[in-house]
Amino acid sequence: MDLRIPEDIQLVGEGLLSFIDAEVVPLERANADLLRNERNLYGADGRYSGEVLQLRKQIRMKSAQAGYYTALGAAELGGGGLGPLAAAYLHELLARTYGPSRTLIHFVVVPSAFTNALTPVLKFLQPAAKEQFLPAIASGERTLCFGLSEPDAGSDVLAMKTTAVRDGDHWVLRGTKQWITNSPYADHAIIFAVTEPAKAGVRKQITAFFVDTRSPGFDVTSIIRVMGHLGGETGIIALDDVRVPDAHRLGEVGDGMTVAMTGVNAGRIGLAASCVGYAQWALALTVDYCKTRRTFGRPICEHQAVQIHLAEAAMDIFTARSTVLNCAWRLSEGAEARAEIAIAKAYCTEMLGRVVDRCMQAHGGMGMTNDVGLEALYRWARPMRIYDGTAEIQRRTIAMELINDTLRF
Ligand SMILES: Cc1cc2nc3c(=O)[nH]c(=O)nc-3n(C[C@H](O)[C@H](O)[C@H](O)COP(=O)(O)OP(=O)(O)OC[C@H]3O[C@@H](n4cnc5c(N)ncnc54)[C@H](O)[C@@H]3O)c2cc1C
């Protein structure tokens, strides 16, 4: 097993940082008051202001022209096909270099698995729909959201109630989707719906649809504000007899869960790697602070209790990073690595919470301030243990594989 990052991927990373420094950082600085002050960032309804959305689009499209926006997308969709090791490396690099910011870098340069650019789920589009929709998605002009969860169906996704009923060449969708990231801004929604209810001994049938968010009956009824923000990314979608052409079905009828699970591993690797990068950023900041802040006549890094915070954080980061790289290597070798990725997702998201907490503690009162950035990271880290499969559901996956003898250590 060789966990060194190949030189060509490191070069992509260097290019990506140069791109951000040249194109994104100056724009962020010029718009600091808009992007860093939540009273300006969001409108009264919690949606991003039009100016913010315009800036995000501008960066998406520049990044697409430079080749970064779709660099991690599958080659068969027209993406760069750089693969899992690059995904892990680039996500870690970005988080480590720029730290937490709810700004342009964080959201648009290397996209998340489901909301921007060439998500693997798009492989399931029918050929004519691919031709029609992929160019505007790949160019950053249009964005997506992924509507699986519902008010009564999160971990227990098969409990979903949204239905799709066939009507000639169309399907008619009815129901509610909740927690859907980017839904207030997306042009297209990937919606999962029940196409056949459960019968005696047969599971209900779920099918995926590619829905135009401007369709009559499609409405984002509210923004869900999380962790102290005045607005945000997640919304509730009401589907009131939304008509979707059968030609916009993703995959076969009844194969919705296969569609849903495609790309989940890639997404989890990216998320876990971001956690590693943010933890590295926080620890570097904290080591510097502890060398300069003095109490009782000496730098606080000379107090053993503070050293323990630093050392524990380093142990956590080293373990998490090794886990992510190991999983990325397994995926690049063609292995499925389902349980190992569940371990990485659960471990890295929890690791980040522990590390940020220690870093805040070592900063004393300074760690609570908005200026240092640790509180923003603390708020970013917490939901990571919930979405994309909760920490408990990851443990369930790991335990099932142990019990079924498909995982051994
Ligand atoms: C910020 C944010 C963004 C999101 N974005 C999206 C999105 O874009 N698209 C989308 O479809 N969804 C999205 N979600 C939804 C997310 O996937 C769900 O919140 C998550 O799957 C958990 O579901 P739930 O909230 O209904 O919790 P529940 O399923 O009700 O779980 C409640 C608690 O019970 C535990 N639990 C449940 N079942 C079991 C079990 N069998 N064994 C052990 N413990 C169990 C859970 O781990 C949790 O601790 C997002 C959520 C958040 C917070």
The ligand as an SDF file (V2000), in Angstrom:
LIG
                    3D

 53 58  0  0  0  0  0  0  0  0999 V2000
  -27.6950   20.3810    7.3660 C   0  0  0  0  0  0  0  0  0  0  0  0
  -28.3610   19.1680    6.7750 C   0  0  0  0  0  0  0  0  0  0  0  0
  -28.3470   18.9830    5.3930 C   0  0  0  0  0  0  0  0  0  0  0  0
  -29.0090   17.8840    4.8230 C   0  0  0  0  0  0  0  0  0  0  0  0
  -29.0420   17.7390    3.4470 N   0  0  0  0  0  0  0  0  0  0  0  0
  -29.7750   16.7410    2.9000 C   0  0  0  0  0  0  0  0  0  0  0  0
  -29.9370   16.6440    1.4690 C   0  0  0  0  0  0  0  0  0  0  0  0
  -29.3800   17.4410    0.7070 O   0  0  0  0  0  0  0  0  0  0  0  0
  -30.7340   15.6660    0.9740 N   0  0  0  0  0  0  0  0  0  0  0  0
  -31.3680   14.7730    1.7670 C   0  0  0  0  0  0  0  0  0  0  0  0
  -32.0770   13.9190    1.2360 O   0  0  0  0  0  0  0  0  0  0  0  0
  -31.2400   14.8210    3.1170 N   0  0  0  0  0  0  0  0  0  0  0  0
  -30.4660   15.7810    3.7030 C   0  0  0  0  0  0  0  0  0  0  0  0
  -30.3400   15.8670    5.0770 N   0  0  0  0  0  0  0  0  0  0  0  0
  -31.0690   14.9300    5.9060 C   0  0  0  0  0  0  0  0  0  0  0  0
  -30.1690   13.9120    6.6120 C   0  0  0  0  0  0  0  0  0  0  0  0
  -29.7150   12.9650    5.6890 O   0  0  0  0  0  0  0  0  0  0  0  0
  -30.9970   13.3150    7.7620 C   0  0  0  0  0  0  0  0  0  0  0  0
  -31.1620   14.3360    8.7420 O   0  0  0  0  0  0  0  0  0  0  0  0
  -30.3030   12.1130    8.3730 C   0  0  0  0  0  0  0  0  0  0  0  0
  -30.3260   11.0260    7.4800 O   0  0  0  0  0  0  0  0  0  0  0  0
  -30.9710   11.7000    9.6900 C   0  0  0  0  0  0  0  0  0  0  0  0
  -32.3450   11.5730    9.5410 O   0  0  0  0  0  0  0  0  0  0  0  0
  -33.3470   12.2660   10.5810 P   0  0  0  0  0  0  0  0  0  0  0  0
  -32.9250   13.6810   10.7400 O   0  0  0  0  0  0  0  0  0  0  0  0
  -34.7170   11.9890   10.1400 O   0  0  0  0  0  0  0  0  0  0  0  0
  -33.0470   11.5490   11.9540 O   0  0  0  0  0  0  0  0  0  0  0  0
  -33.6980   10.1690   12.4050 P   0  0  0  0  0  0  0  0  0  0  0  0
  -33.5960    9.1740   11.3110 O   0  0  0  0  0  0  0  0  0  0  0  0
  -35.0370   10.4460   12.9840 O   0  0  0  0  0  0  0  0  0  0  0  0
  -32.7210    9.7430   13.5650 O   0  0  0  0  0  0  0  0  0  0  0  0
  -32.8120   10.2650   14.9020 C   0  0  0  0  0  0  0  0  0  0  0  0
  -31.7370    9.5880   15.7520 C   0  0  0  0  0  0  0  0  0  0  0  0
  -31.9850    8.1690   15.8050 O   0  0  0  0  0  0  0  0  0  0  0  0
  -30.8480    7.4760   15.3340 C   0  0  0  0  0  0  0  0  0  0  0  0
  -31.2790    6.2840   14.6230 N   0  0  0  0  0  0  0  0  0  0  0  0
  -32.2770    6.1840   13.7100 C   0  0  0  0  0  0  0  0  0  0  0  0
  -32.3970    4.9340   13.2710 N   0  0  0  0  0  0  0  0  0  0  0  0
  -31.4450    4.2120   13.9080 C   0  0  0  0  0  0  0  0  0  0  0  0
  -31.0240    2.8310   13.8740 C   0  0  0  0  0  0  0  0  0  0  0  0
  -31.6060    1.9180   13.0750 N   0  0  0  0  0  0  0  0  0  0  0  0
  -30.0220    2.4550   14.6710 N   0  0  0  0  0  0  0  0  0  0  0  0
  -29.3930    3.3560   15.4950 C   0  0  0  0  0  0  0  0  0  0  0  0
  -29.7310    4.6550   15.5600 N   0  0  0  0  0  0  0  0  0  0  0  0
  -30.7250    5.0770   14.7800 C   0  0  0  0  0  0  0  0  0  0  0  0
  -30.1380    8.4560   14.4140 C   0  0  0  0  0  0  0  0  0  0  0  0
  -28.7680    8.1200   14.2250 O   0  0  0  0  0  0  0  0  0  0  0  0
  -30.3400    9.7530   15.1690 C   0  0  0  0  0  0  0  0  0  0  0  0
  -29.4050    9.8550   16.1930 O   0  0  0  0  0  0  0  0  0  0  0  0
  -29.6550   16.9480    5.6620 C   0  0  0  0  0  0  0  0  0  0  0  0
  -29.6470   17.1420    7.0510 C   0  0  0  0  0  0  0  0  0  0  0  0
  -29.0160   18.2270    7.6120 C   0  0  0  0  0  0  0  0  0  0  0  0
  -29.0410   18.4180    9.1030 C   0  0  0  0  0  0  0  0  0  0  0  0
  1  2  1  0
  2  3  1  0
  2 52  2  0
  3  4  2  0
  4  5  1  0
  4 50  1  0
  5  6  2  0
  6  7  1  0
  6 13  1  0
  7  8  2  0
  7  9  1  0
  9 10  1  0
 10 11  2  0
 10 12  1  0
 12 13  2  0
 13 14  1  0
 14 15  1  0
 14 50  1  0
 15 16  1  0
 16 17  1  0
 16 18  1  0
 18 19  1  0
 18 20  1  0
 20 21  1  0
 20 22  1  0
 22 23  1  0
 23 24  1  0
 24 25  2  0
 24 26  1  0
 24 27  1  0
 27 28  1  0
 28 29  2  0
 28 30  1  0
 28 31  1  0
 31 32  1  0
 32 33  1  0
 33 34  1  0
 33 48  1  0
 34 35  1  0
 35 36  1  0
 35 46  1  0
 36 37  1  0
 36 45  1  0
 37 38  2  0
 38 39  1  0
 39 40  1  0
 39 45  2  0
 40 41  1  0
 40 42  2  0
 42 43  1  0
 43 44  2  0
 44 45  1  0
 46 47  1  0
 46 48  1  0
 48 49  1  0
 50 51  2  0
 51 52  1  0
 52 53  1  0
M  END
$$$$
